[in-house]
Structure formats: structure tokens, C-alpha cells
Amino acid sequence: MSLYEIIGFVTSVLCVWLFARENAGGFPVAAVASAFYCVVNYQAKLYSDAGLQIIYLFLSLYGWYQWRHGGQDQGVLRAGRLPRSSVPFLVLIGISFAAPLGYLLRTHTDASLPYLDAATTATSLIAQWMLARKYLENWLVWIAVDPIYAGMYVYRDLYLTAVLYLLLTLLAVQGYRQWRRAATVPA
């Protein structure tokens, strides 16, 4: 367990806790968490997850702006539902990204778990974009992918990070419930 992992753990929990409460302050905290977890994942040879953290830095800026100015008349963005017609498109994007990335990781690096790493990375990018757009269903994607991450991190002996992803799963359940109860998200 490194200092990077400990700081990443604390800031990750804090940012998701803030997101569950629809607090845009989670985005700067998420940027800090991403910086630390970029190093942790690189050292664990989870290269696509290290790259994912860099993309998260940019998505944090995008999300912060969207939550503050992406709503009606450039006001606060309200939580809403993902259009059903978007689901097949997002699945296709995920597969189209994960398959070649997994192949590249397997054939050109010493990556640990290349295809699983690529698939979780693609899924997480989609979930993070959904979070930045404040779609309720982002929480369901996190609930599905975070336990898989936990298993990957146990495999790489990153036990604190594995605990983090189990905790993030619980926070995602809480976020889903809170957003669904919010007046801005019809059931």
C-alpha cells in the first residue's frame, strides 16, 4: 500500500459521496483522485486504467462545467434519465473501444488482465460521461463495473483499492437512490 493509493482512496470516496449529493464540488476532488490513481494503476501494470485516469481529469473539467452551466439557459444542470435510444449506441461504442484496446494491450505490453482492463476502462468512460451529463443511469453502470474492478485489484494485490471499489459500489447504490428520489428525476 503506497501513499498514492491512500490519497487516491480518500479522495475517491469523497468525490463519489459529493456526486451522490449532486454536489459539483466532487469534480475537483475527482481530478485529484485521478492523478493519484494514474500512478497506482501504472505501477500495477493496469495501463488502460492508468490512461483512464488521465481522461478522467479532462472529464472532471467537463462535468464540473456541465453541472454548473449545462442546464436550461446555461444554468445548473438537473439530473435526468438517459434516452433509451442511446443505450445501443453506448454499448456499441464500449465494445468498439474495448476490443481493439484489449488486443493492443495483450500484444504490445506486459499488461495484467488486458481484455478485462480494456472492458472496464471502456465501461467506466461511458459511466463517467453519463455522470457528467447527470444521467441517473450512470449509477447503474458503476454498480455493475465497480465489483469487477475490486476483483482486478485483489488480483494485483492492491487490497486497499479493492476495498475502495466495493465501497464505491455501495456509494453508487446510495447515489442511485438519492437521485431517483430527487424531484428532478422522474421515476
Beta strands, then each sheet from edge to edge (+ up, - down):
end
